[in-house]
Amino acid sequence: MTQLKKGQSVKARTIRGTATIAGKVQEIIETTKGLWVTVQPNDKDAKPFKTRPALCTPA
């Protein structure tokens, strides 16, 4: 698994696997059940979404 950093450009898949979206890492949250990554899509009209680090690849 690659180390993701805040502000890094990534291509992330949604949790349900419905789409692959290019964007930037907005924040990385560590919970008791693992890591979550919040991605802000490059399309400014789209809202941020949460996904797992394994579903993100550096762009």
Secondary structure, 3 states (H helix, E strand, C coil): CCCCCCCCEEEEECCCCCCEEEEEEEEEEEECCEEEEEEEECCCCCCCEEECHHHEEEC
